[in-house]
Amino acid sequence: LTIANVAVDNYRHWSLHLSNIAFVDGTTYKAKIYLKSGNSEVNQYSNAVTFDFSSATLEINAITTNNKINLNDKNANVVISGTSDAIGKTVTVSWDSGTEKTTAVYNRGHWSLTYSVNTVSVDNSTTIVTSKICG
């Protein structure tokens, strides 16, 4: 595939959208970029890129040792945490009560959110906590 004449802006930035190309999962492609002046090649840059289309993993750790929040847990704030391989992406965590918060997946694949006493679901209720990767 050869694409020519990509415009460079005043800040020396350029971009090229390749959404019409059917890349194959797990295949490594080598991108070569040539800087030309007239008909003469001035510089060449290359980089290998491997596409990974697999879904991100996302796990929620146990919220308490028994996954039940008692009054002491609630008053001490509740931490919901987990792991993901979607480094740098946003995790959204929702209580079924409608409370929703977001955080980023950090470099080692961990994420964490703290819910204060007034955002924890009502006492003596069963609640569902869900999480999703965004972005």
N, C-alpha and C positions, 0 to 999 in steps of 0.2 A: 504494500500500500504506500503510495507516495502522495503527499499533499504539499502543494507549493504555495508560496506567497501568503504567509500568515502575517497580518499587520501587527506592528509594534507601536504601542502608544507613547506619549510624551515622557512617561515615567519608565520606559524601557521594559514594559510588561507586555506579555502576549498570552493568549490562551486559545485552545482549540477543543471543541466539543466533538467527541467521537461516538455519540450515542447511536449512530446508524451502523456501527460495526458490531458483529456478533462475536464477542470475545469468548473464549472457552475457559471454563473454570479450571484452575490449577495450571494453566499453560503460561509459560514465561515468554514475554514479547520483548524485543529490544527496540527501544526508541532511539533513533538517530536524528539529531537536529544539526542542521548546517546553517551557519551564518554566512551569507553571501553579500558581496559588494559588486554589483553589476553581474558579470558572468563568472567572476572569480570566487572560489570558496575561501573564506577567511578563517573560520574556525569550525570544528566539529565537536559536538557533545553527544554522549550516548549514555543510556541507562537502561537496565533490565527491569521490567515490571511483571509481577505475577498477580493474576486476578484470583481472588478468593470470594466466591459467591455464597459460601455456606452461611447459615444463620448464626447470629451471635448467641452465646450461652448466657443465661441469667439465672442466678440462684438467690433465694432469700435464706439467710441463716435463721436458726431458731430465735424467736423473739425473746423468750425467757427459757429457762431450763426445761419447763414443761409446756411451753407455748400458751400459757395462761397468764394474763396480766392481772395481778392482784392490786389492792389499794396502795401498798408500798411501792410496787413497780410503777404504777401510774403517777404517784406523787414524786418519784425520783426522775421522771421523764422516761420515755420509752425510746430505745434505740432500735431502729430497723436497719439491718445491714445485709450485705451479701457480696457475691463475686460475679464477675462477667469478663469475657474476653473482648468486650467492645470498649477498649481503652479510649478515653476522651469523649465518648458518647454520653448522652444524658439518660439517666434512669428516672422514671416517674413512678412513684409509689403512691397507691391509693388505699385508703380505708373504705369500706363499704358505706361508711357514714358520710362520704363525700370529701373528706379531708385529703388533699393531694399535695405532694411536695416533689421537688426534683433535686437531683445532685448529679455530679459527674462520676464516671468510672475512672479511678486514679491509675497511675502507672503500673501498679502491681495487680490490677484487676479487682480492687476492692472499692466498695461504695458504702456510704452510711448516711442515715438521716436521723435526727432527734426530734421527737414529738413531745411538746410540753404537755403538762397535765390537762390544760383546757382543750387540746386537740385530740386527745385519746378518746376513743368511743366510750359511750355511756357504760356505767357499771352493770354487771349481771347480764351482759348481752354477748352474743356470739357475733364476731365480726370477721370479715374476710379481708386480708391484705393482699393486694396484687401489685405486680411491678411490670414495667415494660421498658424496652430500649427505644429511644427516640433519636432521630437525627442521623 
